[in-house]
Amino acid sequence: MTLNMSSEEEYKRVSVECAHSGRHEFIYIMVPTVYAIIFIIGIFGNSLVVIIIYCYMKLKTVASVFLLNLALADLCFLMTLPLWAAYTAMQYRWPFGNCLCKLASAAATFNLYASVFLLTCLSIDRYLAIVHPMKARLQRTMLIARITCIIIWLLAALASLPVIIHRSVFIIDANNVTVCAFRYETTNNTTLKVGLGLSKNILGFLIPFVIILTSYTLIWKTLKKAYQIQKNKTRGDDIFKMIIAIVLFFFFSWIPHQIFTFLDVLMELGVISGCSIMDIVDTGMPFTICLAYFNNCLNPVFYGFFGKKFRKYFLQLLKYIPPNVSHSSLTTKMSTLSYQPSENLILPVRKKGGLLDIE
């Protein structure tokens, strides 16, 4: 929603077109409820991932570094989710001040880019580990993984900078409601909003999806050949289903939000217009956000539980067994995605680890 400022109060009063678009009673009930569910599941699941990877797995592999950072990025965002739940429940009235408006908005944008970039790097790491295990020995190091994560956090912070600058608290004249919304200067209104929207479409979804799809397709082809040699069709089918689940989970969680973001860009460009269209976009957008961030917050759990060792450490944690206590039933072979210099393409067929084992 584009805001036109009309005064210099502490919270500027603005006039907007279609001020009542997207304001429906069912949104005020359903969206906060979903936010509460995401918060509870996300905090529990991501905290569990951090404990298991940091305390039990000791960050011994490249994949574990990416997964730990993914969980930490989600936890940073989840801390702000109660604010958005309250904001929606109070019919889009923001009582928390300008500072929290900027920080909470930046946290959402930061989580979007950080999560997508980390998932992309995780898919590339899996590709290198399986398709080019020998050549990737120098690239797949803990140092490079940590540097990559630092770069991702910096890029995500950079992508969040426009949100911190242009997101503020305003009072809408039409209904006298205090909102947390974007502020645009009249000289760069369209350019900035279109740029942010297209950046989310291209950098936050399209390019990462192509990389993820390509990486897992090449992984599947490589493993398929290995399983054919070993005549293990059942194992090959399991891997194929897992890869399909990973790609589809990412695609269908994010595509609704990206479509509505693109519709918002088209409205800003004047390609489509009218309060009825704006109402559709403003009504659907909160639900697409719920789906997208529910996916984000479940990703570490989703990826973690695909790993055999992760599941075993999870059971160990439930039994209150300390990390430094060994247990014979928890000893497993190296997974298909872990790297050893002596491994070749046939070796993963004999291993029992999962596609996404992180140790």
LOVOGU-113724 format. One record per atom (N, C-alpha, C, O): x, y, z; residue in one letter. Coordinates in pm, whole numbers, plus 32768, in hexadecimal, padded with zeros to 4 digits. Layout:
BEGIN
XYZa...
This chain:
BEGIN
80557F898000m800080008000m8058807C8000m80AD808A8058m804680D47FA0t8096814E7F96t805681BC7FE9t7FDD81D17FE1t80A782028037l807482698090l80A582F18065l811B83028044l804A83558064n806E83DF8043n8067843380C2n7FFB844280FCn80D6846A80EDm80DD84B3816Cm809F853E815Em80AD858080F7m805B856981C8s801985EB81C1s803B86478234s801286BB8232s8085861B8299s80A786728309s812786428349s815D85DA8323s8159868D83ACe81D9866F83EBe81C4864D847Fe8211867B84D3e816085FE849Fe814A85D38528e81AD8566854Ce81FB853884F9e81A9853C85CCe820084CE85F6e81E3845385A2e823F8412856Ee816484348594y813983D08532y80EE841C84C6y8084845484DEy8127841C8451k80EE846D83E5k8066843783BBk804F83BE83B5k800C8495839Er7F8A84708369r7F94846382D3r7FD284B68290r7F5683FB829Cv7F6083E0820Ev7ED583C181D7v7E7A8396821Fv7EC783D98157s7E4D83B28111s7E70834480AFs7ED6834B806Bs7E1C82E080A7v7E35826E8050v7DB8824E7FFFv7D47826B8028v7DD082117F8De7D6181DE7F3Fe7D3A81547F74e7D8F81077F9Fe7CB881377F71c7C8680B37F9Cc7CB580948029c7CF0802B8042c7C9C80EF8087a7CCE80E28110a7C9680678157a7CD1803881B8a7C2580348129h7BE57FC3816Dh7C027F3E812Ah7BC97ED88151h7C5A7F3C80C6s7C787EBE8082s7CC37E5F80DDs7D1D7E888127s7C9F7DE080D8g7CE17D7A8128g7CBA7D7881B9g7CF57D2D8207g7C587DC881E2r7C2E7DCD826Er7BAD7D7D827Dr7B3F7DAF8263r7BBB7CFF82A7h7B4A7CA582B6h7B537C5F833Dh7BC07C42836Eh7AE07C458377e7ADD7C0A83FCe7B217B828401e7B647B638464e7B117B308399f7B4C7AAA839Ef7BE47AB0839Df7C267A5683D3f7C1D7B198362i7CAF7B288364i7CDF7B4483F2i7D467B0F841Ci7C957B97843By7CBD7BBC84C2y7CBC7B458521y7CF97B4A858Cy7C777ADA84FCi7C707A628551i7CCD79F4851Di7D1A79B9856Ai7CC679D9849Am7D0F79678462m7DA5797E8460m7DF279278487m7DD079F38431v7E607A0C8422v7EA97A0C84A8v7F1179CB84B3v7E787A528511p7EBE7A498592p7EC379BB85CAp7F247994860Ap7E59796D85B0t7E5A78E185DDt7EC97892859At7F11784685DBt7ED878A58516v7F43786084CCv7FCB789184FCv80287841850Cv7FD779138513y8056794A8547y807A790985CDy80EE78E985E5y801678F58622a803078B886A5a806078288694a80BA77FC86DBa802477E08636i804E7755861Ci80DD775285E7i812F77028613i80FA77AC8587i818277B38550i81E677D385BEi8253779A85C2i81C2782F8616f821C78588682f823D77E386DEf82B277CB86FEf81D7779B8708i81EB772C8767i823E76BD8727i82A1768F875Fi8213769186B0i825A7625866Bi82E776518643i834776058651i82F276CD8611g837376FE85E4g83D8770C8653g844B76E38644g83B0774686C4i840B77578735i843976CE8767i84B076B9877Fi83DC76738778f83FF75ED87AAf845875A48747f84C17570876Cf842F75A086C9g847975538664g8504758A8649g8564753E8644g850E760D8637n859076488618n85EE76468690n866776358680n85B876568708s860C764A8780s864275BD878Cs86B575A987B4s85F0755C876Al861A74D1876Dl868B74B88709l86EC74738728l867D74F18692v86E574E3862Cv87697521865Dv87D374E5864Bv876375978698v87DC75DA86C9v881F75858736v889975758735v87D175508792i880974FF8800i884D748187CBi88BC746087F3i8808743C8770i883E73BD873Di88BC73D486EAi891F738D86FBi88B874398692i892D7450863Bi89A37486868Bi8A14745A8677i898974E586E4y89F77525872Cy8A2D74CD879Dy8AA674C387B0y89D4748D87E7c8A007441885Dc8A2273AF883Ec8A7F73788878c89D8737287E2y89EB72E487C8y8A4172CB874Cy8A997275874Ey8A29731586E1m8A7372FE8665m8AF27351865Cm8B4973348609m8AFF73B686B0k8B7A740486BDk8BA6744A863Ck8C1C7466862Ak8B48746685E3l8B6874B08567l8BDF7472851Dl8C4274B58501l8BD573F284FFk8C4473AB84C0k8C3D73AB8428k8C9F738883E6k8BCC73CF83EEt8BBE73C9835Dt8B8F744F8326t8B5A74A4836Et8BA4746082A3v8B7A74DA8260v8AE274EA8267v8AB075578282v8A99747E824Fa8A087484824Fa89D274AD82D8a896F74F682E0a8A13747F8344s89E574A383CAs89F5753883E4s89A67574842Ds8A5C757683AAv8A70760783B9v89FE76528377v89C776B083B2v89DA762B82FDf896D766D82B7f88E8765A8301f889976B8830Cf88D175E28333l885375C58377l8849761083FBl87DD763F8421l88B8761D8442l88B9766984BFl889876FB84A4l8847773784EBl88D77735843Fn88BB77C1841Dn882C77D483EFn87EF783C8409n87F5777083AAl876977778380l870D777C83F9l86AE77CB83FBl8728772A845Da86D6772A84D6a86E577AD8523a868277E18558a875E77E3852Al877378628571l872B78D5852Cl86F2792C856Fl872E78D884A6a86E67940845Ca865179398476a860F799F8484a861C78BF847Dd858D78AF8499d856B78DC8527d85027919853Cd85C178BE8586l85A778E68610l85A6797E861El855679B6866Al85FE79C285D5c86007A5585D8c857B7A8D85A8c85467AEC85E3c85447A54853Ef84C47A82850Bf84517A5E8569f83F77AAF857Ff845479E5859Fl83E679B685F5l83D47A0E866Fl83657A1A86A3l843F7A4C869Dm84357AA48711m83D97B1C86F7m839F7B548753m83CC7B428679t83787BB58656t82E97B8C8630t82937BE2861Ft82D17B0A8624l824F7ADD85F3l81DB7B038650l816F7B23861El81EB7B0086D5p817C7B2D872Ap81507BBD870Ep80DB7BDE871Cp81AF7C1386E5l818A7C9D86C3l812D7C9E864Al80CA7CE7864Al814D7C4E85E3w80F97C4A856Cw80727C0A8589w800D7C30854Fw80717BA785E1a7FF17B698607a7F977BCF864Ea7F207BD88631a7FD27C1A86ABa7F847C8186F1a7F577CEF8691a7EE67D1F8699a7FB07D188637y7F917D7F85D4y7F197D59857Ey7EC17DAB8566y7F167CDC8551t7EA67CAD84FFt7E277C9E8553t7DBB7CC48527t7E357C6885CCa7DC07C558623a7D7F7CDA8648a7D067CE0865Da7DD07D44864Fm7D9B7DC9866Fm7D727E1685F1m7D6F7E9185EFm7D527DC98587q7D1F7E02850Aq7D837E6384CBq7D607ED284A2q7DFF7E3584C5y7E6D7E818489y7E817F0984CDy7E917F6F848Ay7E807F078550r7EA47F7D859Er7F287F6285E4r7F357F00862Dr7F8A7FB785CFw80117FA08603w80297FF9867Dw803880728670w802E7FBC86F6p8043800B8770p80D0800387A7p80E980358815p812D7FC6875Ff81B07FA48797f821E80098778f82917FF4879Ff81FD80748734g826180DA8719g82AD80C78697g82A8805D8658g82F281318671n8336813385EFn83AF80D685EAn83CA80998583n83F980CC8658c8472807A865Ac84517FE68645c84917FA385F3c83EF7FB5868El83C87F29867Fl838B7F0F85F6l83967EA185C0l834A7F7385BFc83127F668537c83837F4A84D4c83787EEF8481c83ED7F9684DDk845E7F848482k84A57F00849Ak84C47EB8843Bk84BF7EDF851Al850B7E668539l84BE7DE88515l84F77D8A84DDl843C7DE58535a83EC7D6F8516a83DE7D5A847Fa83E37CE9844Fa83CE7DC78437s83C37DBE83A4s84477D8F8367s84497D3D830Cs84B67DC5839Aa85397D9D8368a85567D0B8387a85957CC68337a85297CDC83FBa853E7C508420a84F87BF283BFa852D7B89839Ca84807C178394a84367BC48334a847F7BBE82AEa848D7B538274a84AC7C31827Et84F67C3581FFt857A7BEB820At85A17BA281B0t85BF7C008279f863E7BBB8291f862C7B25828Df867A7ADE824Ef85C37AF382D1n85AB7A6482D6n858C7A2B824Cn85B679BD822Bn85417A7881FDl851F7A4A8175l859E7A2E8126l85B079C180F1l85F77A92811Dy866E7A8480CBy86D37A238108y870E79D280C0y86E87A2B818Ba874979D281CAa8721794081BBa877578EC819Ba86A1792281D1s8673789781C7s868078618139s86B077F28125s865678B180D8v865C7884804Ev86ED78728021v870D78107FDEv874478CF8045f87D178C4801Ff8814784B8061f886478068022f87F2783180DFl882D77BE8125l87FD773A80E9l884A76DC80DCl877C773480C6l874876BB8085l878C76A57FFEl87A676337FD8l87A777117FB8t87EC77077F37t887976D27F4At88A576797F01t88C177087FACc894976D87FC8c894876477FF7c89A275FA7FD6c88E376228043l88D87597806Fl88C675397FFAl890074CC7FF8l887675617F97s8862750D7F21s88E375037ECFs890374997E99s892D75717EC5i89AE756E7E7Ei8A1175137EC6i8A5A74C77E86i8A13751D7F4Bd8A6D74C77F99d8A4B74347F85d8AA673E27F77d89CA74127F83r89A173877F6Cr89C973597EDFr89F272E77ECCr89BE73B37E7Fy89E673947DF5y8A7B73757DEEy8AA473127DB3y8ACD73CB7E2Bl8B5D73B57E2Al8B8373357E73l8BDC72ED7E47l8B4073197EE2a8B6272A47F32a8B4672217EE9a8B8E71BF7EFCa8ADE721F7E96i8AB571A37E55i8AEA71987DC7i8B2071317DA0i8ADC72027D7Av8AFF71FD7CECv8B95720E7CD6v8BCD71CE7C7Ev8BD672647D26h8C66727C7D15h8CAD72717D9Dh8CE972D27DCAh8CA971FD7DDCp8CE371F17E63p8D7972087E68p8DAC72427EC7p8DC171DA7E01m8E5371EA7E02m8E7C72787DDFm8ED272B27E22m8E3F72B07D77k8E6273377D4Dk8E3B739F7DB5k8E7974097DBDk8DD473817E04a8DA073E47E63a8DE773E17EE9a8DBE74257F47a8E5373917EF4r8E9573867F75r8EC6740C7FA9r8EBC74288021r8EFC74607F50l8F3274E27F7Al8EC475487F91l8ED275A17FE5l8E54753C7F45q8DE8759E7F53q8D9275847FCEq8D6075E2800Cq8D8075067FF1r8D2674E38060r8D7574DA80E2r8D91746D8114r8D98754E8118t8DDF75548197t8D8D75A581FBt8D3675F481D5t8DA97590827Am8D5F75D782E2m8D79766E82DAm8D1F76BE82F4m8DF4769482B8l8E15772182AEl8DC277658241l8D8977D08256l8DBD772681CCi8D6F775F815Ei8CDB77648181i8C9677C3815Di8CAA76FE81C7a8C1E76FC81EFa8BFE7770824Ca8B9777B2823Ea8C56778A82ACr8C3F77F8830Br8C47788082C4r8BF778DA82DFr8CA9788E8269i8CB4790B821Ei8C39792181C8i8C06799181BDi8C0878B58189t8B8F78BE8138t8B1878EC818At8AC9793F815Dt8B0A78B68202c8A9B78DE8259c8AA579718282c8A4079B78288c8B1E799F829Di8B327A2D82BEi8B087A858248i8AC57AEA825Bi8B2E7A5E81CFi8B097AAA8158i8A717AAB8146i8A367B128124i8A317A38815Fi899F7A308152i895B7A8C81B6i88FB7AD18193i898C7A8E8232w89507AE78297w89647B7A8270w890B7BCC8287w89D67B9A8237l89EE7C24820Cl89937C4A8197l895E7CB98193l89827BEF8138l892A7C0A80C6l88997C1880F3l88517C7080C2l886F7BC4814Fa87E67BCE8183a87D27C5181CFa87687C8F81C6a88387C7A821Aa88307CFA8261a882A7D6E81FEa87E07DCF8214a88767D648193l88737DCC812Bl87EA7DD480E9l87B87E4180CDl87AC7D6080D0a87277D5D8095a86BE7D9680F4a86557DC580C8a86DA7D918176s867C7DC581DAs868B7E5B81F1s86357E99822Es86F87E9581C0l87137F2281D9l86A57F7F81A5l867D7FDA81EDl86727F6B8129p86047FC380FBp85897FBC8155p8540801E8163p85727F488192v84FF7F3A81EDv85137F908268v84B57FD38294v858B7F8F829Fi85A77FE18315i8598807682F5i856880C48347i85C1809D827Di85BB812A8256i852C81578239i850381C38263i84E1810581F2h8461813281BCh83E580FD8205h8375812281E1h83F880A98268r8384807782B4r837480CD8330r83D380E2837Br82FC81008346s82E2815A83B7s8251814D83E3s8200810983A4s823481908451v81AB81948486v816582108452v819C827E8458v80EA81FF8420f809A826D83EBf800B8262841Cf7FDF81F9844Af7FC482D18410i7F3582D48430i7EE982E983AEi7EFE834B8367i7E90828C838Ei7E4082978315i7DC882F18330i7D7B82D8838Di7DB9835882E0d7D4E83BA82F5d7CC3837D82ECd7C6B839F833Bd7CAF8323828Da7C2882F1826Fa7BE882AD82E7a7B7082BD82FEa7C3582618334n7BFB821B83A6n7C4682358429n7C2B81F4848Fn7CA482938426n7CEE82BB849En7D34824484E2n7D318237855Cn7D7181ED8490v7DB4817584C1v7E4B818884B6v7E7D81B4844Fv7E9381658522t7F25816B8521t7F5B80E984E9t7F41807E8520t7FA680F0847Cv7FD880798438v8070807B842Dv80AE80E58432v80A98004841Ec81377FF48400c81417FD7836Cc81227F688340c816D8039831Ea8167802C828Ca81E3806C824Da823280AE8290a81F1805681C9f825F8091817Ff824781248165f81D7814F814Af82B48173816Dr82B08202814Cr8307821780D3r837D81F380D2r82CE8252806Cy8318826F7FF2y831483057FD5y82AC83447FE2y8385833C7FADe838683C47F7Ce834683C77EF2e835183667EA7e830584357ED0t82BD843B7E51t831984307DD8t82EC840A7D6Ct839884517DE8t83F3844E7D75t841D83C17D4Dt843C83A87CD9t841F83657DAEn844C82DE7D8Cn83E982747DB6n840C81FF7DC9n836D829D7DC5n830582447DF7n82FD81C27DA8n831481567DDEn82DD81CF7D29t82C9815A7CD4t8349810A7CC3t8347808F7CCEt83B7814C7CAAt843681087C92t846080B27D08t848A80407CF5t845680E87D80l8482809F7DF6l842980277E12l845A7FB97E2Bl83A6803D7E0Ek834B7FD07E2Ek83537F607DC7k83517EEB7DEBk835B7F847D48v83687F207CDFv83ED7ED67CEDv83F37E5C7CDDv84577F207D0Dg84DA7EE17D1Eg84DC7E7C7D8Fg85157E107D81g849E7EA07E01l849A7E447E72l84477DC97E52l846B7D597E77l83D77DDD7E0Bg83817D6D7DE8g83C57D0D7D87g83C07C937D9Ag84047D447D20l84477CEF7CBEl84C27CAB7CFAl84E47C3A7CD5l85057CEE7D57s85777CAF7D9Bs85497C357DE9s858D7BCE7DEBs84D67C427E2Bk84A07BD07E74k847D7B5E7E15k84957AEA7E34k84437B7F7DA1n841F7B197D3En84997AD37D05n849D7A587CFDn84FD7B237CDDi856F7AEC7C94i85DB7AB67CF2i86017A417CE9i860B7B0C7D4Dl86787AE27DA7l86467A8A7E19l868E7A337E49l85C97AA17E43g85947A577EB4g854A79D87E8Fg8521798D7EE7g853979BF7E0Cf84F179457DE7f852179077D64f854D78947D64f851979517CF6l853079167C72l85BB78DA7C64l85C978647C43l8622792A7C7Ci86AC78F97C6Ei86CA78887CD1i870078217CA9i86A878987D53p86BF78287DAFp867577A97D88p86AA773B7D96p85F977B77D58f85AC773F7D33f85EE76F67CBEf85F4767B7CBEf861E77417C5Cv866177027BE9v86DE76B77C17v86F876487BE9v872A76F47C73i87A376B37CA5i878076367CF5i87BF75CE7CE4i871C76407D4Ci86F275CD7D9Di86BF755C7D44i86E274E87D57i866B757F7CE3l8634751B7C88l86A474D67C39l86A5745C7C2Bl870175257C05t877074EE7BB7t87C974947C0Dt87F074277BE2t87E874C17C86s884174747CDEs880673EC7CFFs884973857CF2s878773EA7D29y874A736C7D51y872B73127CD9y872672987CE7y8715734D7C64t870372FB7BECt878472B17BC9t8781723B7BA9t87F472F87BD0l887572B97BB3l889972527C1Fl88D471EA7C01l8874726E7C9Bi888A720D7D06i883B718D7CEBi886F711E7CF8i87BD719D7CC4w876971297CA9w87A070D67C35w87A1705B7C3Cw87CE71187BCCk880570CF7B59k888170807B80k8894700F7B55k88D770BE7BD3t8951707A7BFEt893170007C54t89696F947C40t88D870127CB4l88B46FA37D0Cl88676F367CC2l88736EC07CE0l88186F5F7C60k87CC6EFE7C11k88296E9E7BC9k880F6E267BC4k88966ED37B90k88F66E7E7B4Bk89386E1E7BAEk894C6DA87B8Fk895A6E517C24a899A6DFC7C88a893D6D8D7CB5a89686D1A7CC4a88BE6DAD7CCBy885F6D487CF8y88406CE37C8By88236C6F7CA8y88466D0E7C0Dq88306CB17B9Eq88A16C4B7B97q888A6BD57B7Bq89196C797BB1i898B6C1C7BB2i897C6BB67C22i899A6B407C11i894C6BE47C94q89396B8C7D07q88B36B417D02q88976AED7D57q88606B627C9Dk87DB6B267C8Ek87866B397D0Bk87416ADE7D39k878D6BB37D41n87406BD57DBAn86D56C397D95n86E16CAF7DB4n866C6C0B7D54k86026C637D23k85B46CA37D95k858C6D177D8Ck859D6C587E00t854F6C8E7E71t85946D057EAFt85556D6B7ECBt86176CFA7EC4r86636D697EFFr86636DE17EA1r86596E537ECEr866F6DC77E1Eg866B6E337DBDg85E66E7C7DBDg85E36EF67DB2g85796E327DCBd84F56E707DD0d84E56EC57E4Dd84A76F307E48d851C6E977EBDd85156EE47F39d855E6F6A7F2Bd852C6FD27F56d85D46F657EEEi86216FE07ED9i85D6703E7E7Di85D170B77E95i859B70087E14f8550705A7DB5f84DB709F7DFAf84C371167DE3f849170567E4Ck841F70907E93k844D70FE7EF3k840A71647F03k84C070E87F33m84F5714B7F8Fm851971CD7F46m84FD723A7F76m855971BE7ED1i857F72337E83i8503727E7E53i84FF72F97E58i84A072357E24i842272737DF9i83E272C07E6Ci83AF732E7E59i83E472857EE3a83A972C67F59a83F173487F79a83B173AC7F9Aa847773477F71i84C673BF7F8Fi84A374317F2Fi848974A17F5Ai84A474137EADv848C74797E48v83FD74AD7E4Ev83E675267E48v839C74527E59l8310747C7E5Dl82F074C97EDCl82A175287EDAl832C74A07F4Bf831574E47FCAf834075767FC0f82FA75D07FEEf83B4758C7F84f83E576157F72f838C76627F10f836676D47F2Cf836D76267E9Ef8324766B7E34f829776947E61f827377097E57f824976357E92f81BD76527EB1f81AD76A57F30f814376E07F46f821376AA7F83s820C77007FFAs822077927FD5s81E677EB8014s827377AB7F6Fw829878357F4Ew8250786F7ED5w824278E97ECCw8222781B7E79i81EA78517DFDi816D78A87E14i815F790C7DCEi811178887E72p809E78E27E86p80C9796E7EB0p809479D17E7Ep812979787F0Ch815679FB7F3Ah819B7A477ECAh818B7AC07EBDh81E97A017E7Aq822D7A427E0Bq81C97A737DA1q81DE7ADD7D66q815F7A297D8Ai80F87A557D2Ai80B37AD37D5Ci80A07B317D0Fi808E7AD67DDAf804B7B4C7E11f80AA7BC37E17f80807C357E06f812A7BAA7E30t818D7C167E2Ct81967C507DA0t819E7CCA7D90t81947BFA7D3Bf819A7C297CB1f811B7C757C8Bf81227CD77C41f80A87C4A7CBDl802B7C947CA5l80337D207CE3l80007D817CAAl80727D297D57d80867DAA7D98d80DD7E057D42d80C57E7D7D39d81447DCA7D03v819A7E157CA7v814A7E477C30v815A7EB97C06v80F47DF17BF8l80A27E187B85l80427E897BA9l80297EE17B56l800D7E887C22m7FB67EF57C4Dm80057F777C5Am7FD27FE27C38m807F7F6D7C8Ae80D17FE47C99e80F4801F7C10e80FF80997C02e81067FC97BAEl81257FF77B26l80A980247ADAl80B4805C7A6Dl8034800D7B13g7FB880347AD0g7F877FD27A68g7F2A7FF07A1Eg7FC57F5C7A62v7F9A7EF77A02v7F0F7EC47A28v7EBB7EAE79D1v7EF97EB07AA9i7E757E8E7ADCi7E527EF57B48i7EAB7F287B8Bi7DD37F127B57s7DAB7F797BB6s7D1D7F5E7BE8s7CD87F067BB5s7CF57FAC7C4Ag7C6F7FA07C81g7C717F6D7D0Fg7CC47F1A7D34g7C137FA07D60c7C0D7F787DECc7BE87EE47DFDc7C107EA67E5Fc7B9E7EAC7D9Fs7B797E1F7DA9s7BF47DC67D9As7C037D657DE4s7C4C7DE77D3Bi7CC87D9B7D2Ai7D227DAD7DA3i7D5E7D4E7DD4i7D2B7E287DD4m7D7E7E437E4Am7D4B7DF67EC3m7D997DC67F14m7CC67DEB7ECFd7C8C7DA27F3Ed7CB07D0E7F37d7CCC7CCF7F9Dd7CAF7CD77EBDi7CD57C4B7EACi7D667C347ED6i7D857BD67F1Ei7DBD7C8D7EA8v7E4C7C807EC9v7E647C927F5Ev7EAB7C437F9Cv7E287CF97F98d7E3D7D148027d7DFD7CAA8080d7E287C9680F1d7D967C67804Dt7D567BFB8099t7DA67B7B808Ft7DB67B3480F2t7DD97B5E8019g7E247AE28007g7EB27AE7803Bg7EEA7A808062g7EEE7B5D803Cm7F7A7B698062m7F987B3180EDm7FFC7AEA80FCm7F477B4E8156p7F687B1781DAp7F6B7A7E81DDp7FBB7A438225p7F147A3F818Ff7F1179AD818Ef7F8979738144f7FBE790A816Af7FB579B880DAt802E79898094t80A9799C80ECt8107794C80E7t80A87A06813Di81157A1C819Bi811979AC8203i8184797B8227i80A279858233c809A79188294c80D77898825Ac81257854829Dc80B3787981DEl80E67800819Fl817D7806818Bl81C477A581A5l81AD7879815Ca823C78878140a8290787C81BFa82F5783681C0a826778C18229y82B878C082A2y82A4784282F4y82F9781E8344y8233780082E1f8221777D831Ff8285771C82E2f82BF76C98328f82997725825Fn82FD76D5821Bn838976F5824Fn83D7769A826Dn83A77776825Bn842B779E828An844A77658314n84B77731832Cn83E97770836Ec8401774783F8c840376AF8408c8438767C846Ac83C8766783AAl83CD75D683AFl8445759B8367l846575268379l848875EC8315n84F575B882C2n856275718311n8589750282ECn859775AD837Ep8600756583C7p85D174DF83FBp861C747D83F7p855474D8842Dv851E7459845Ev850C73F983E9v852D738383F3v84D6742D837Bf84BE73DE8303f853F73A082D0f8544732882B3f85A873F082C4y862873C08293y866D736882FBy86AC730482D9y8661738F8377g86A4734483E0g867072B683EFg86BE725883F9g85EC72A683F1f85B372228409f85C071C58393f85A7714D839Ff85E871FB831Ef860A71A382B0f868E715A82CDf86A970F08295f86DF71948325g876171588345g875370ED83B0g871271038416g8790707C8398k8784700C83F6k87C5702B847Bk878D700D84E5k883D70688477k8880708884F5k883570F18544k883270ED85BFk87F6715184FFf87AA71B78544f873971778593f8721719B8607f86F471198556r868570D6859Br86B670898615r86737087867Cr8729704B8607k875F6FFE8678k878A705A86EBk8776703A8760k87C670CC86C9y87EB712C8731y876E71688772y876E718987E8y870571778723f868771A88759f8651714987C3f86267174882Ef865570C787A6l862870638808l868370648882l8656705188F3l87037079886Bq8761708188DAq874070F88933q874770EE89AEq871C716988F6l86F871E08941l867A71C88993l867071F48A06l861771838957l859B7166899Fl85B2710D8A18l856971148A7Bl861970BA8A10k8638705F8A7Fk869570A08AE5k86C4705F8B43k86B071228AD2y8705716F8B2Dy879371358B36y87D2713A8BA0y87C470FE8AC6i884D70CB8AC3i88A9713E8A9Ci889571788A31i890C71618AEDp896471D28ACEp89B071BC8A4Cp89C371498A23p89DB72288A0Bp8A24721C898Cp8AA571CC8995p8ACC718D8933p8AE971CD8A0An8B6B718B8A14n8B6170F88A3An8BC770B68A4En8AE770C58A45v8AD570388A66v8ABB6FEB89E6v8A5A700689A0v8B116F8C89C8s8B006F3C894Es8A9D6ECC8967s8A8D6E9E89D8s8A5D6EA188FEh89FA6E378908h8A056DE48889h8A026E19881Ah8A136D62889Bs8A2D6D0C8828s89C06D1387BFs89DC6D0A8748s89426D2387EAs88D46D25878As88D26DA58739s888B6DAE86D5s89206E088764l891F6E87871Dl89936E9386BDl89A56EFB867Fl89E26E2A86AEt8A546E2D8654t8A296E0085CAt89F66D9185BAt8A3C6E568567t8A146E3684DEt8A876E528480t8AE86E9584A4t8A7C6E1E8406k8AE16E3883A1k8AD26EC6836Ck8A6E6F098385k8B376EF28323m8B306F7582E3m8ABF6F758280m8AA56F0F8240m8A7A6FE88272s8A066FEE8219s8A306FFF8188s8AA67012816As89CF6FF78130t89EA700380A1t8A1C708D807Ct8A5E709D8016t89FF70F180CEl8A25717980AAl8A9F71A980F5l8ACA721A80E1l8AD97156814As8B54717C818Es8BCA71568135s8BC270F680E9s8C3571A18140y8CA5718E80E4y8D1871458127y8D4271678195y8D4970DF80E3q8DC670A08107q8E1970938087q8DE17073801Fq8E9A70AB808Bp8EED70A78013p8EE570227FCAp8EF6701E7F50p8ECC6FB48012s8ECC6F317FD2s8E476F0D7F93s8E3C6EA37F54s8DE16F617FA2e8D5D6F407F6Ee8D5A6F4E7ED7e8D9F6FA27E9De8D096EFB7E98n8CEF6F0A7E0An8C5A6F047DF2n8C0D6EFC7E52n8C2F6F087D77l8BA06F117D59l8B556E947D81l8ADB6E9A7D94l8B986E227D8Di8B526DA77DB0i8B406D9B7E46i8AE16D5C7E75i8B9A6DD87E91l8B976DCB7F22l8B176DFC7F62l8AE66DBB7FBEl8ADB6E6F7F35p8A606E9B7F75p89EF6E377F6Ep89946E3B7FC2p89F16DDD7F0Dv89876D7B7F02v898A6D1B7F77v89216CEA7FA2v8A006D007FACr8A0C6CA08019r89F56CE180A0r89E56C9C8105r89F36D6680A3k89E26DA98122k894F6DB88143k88FB6DB880E9k89316DC481C4k88A66DC481EDk88756E4E8215k88016E5D823Ck88C86EB3820Dg88A06F398231g883D6F7281D0g882C6F3E8162g87F96FDF81F8g8798701D81A2g87D770868148g884B70AB8159g878970B480E8l87BB71178089l87E8719680CEl884771D680A1l87A671BA813Bl87C57238817Bl880B72278201l880A72838253l884871B58218d889471A68293d88FD7213829Cd894172308239d890B72508311i896572C1831Fi89E4729A836Bi8A3372F2838Fi89F8721C8382e8A7771F283BFe8A9871668390e8AFF712F83B7e
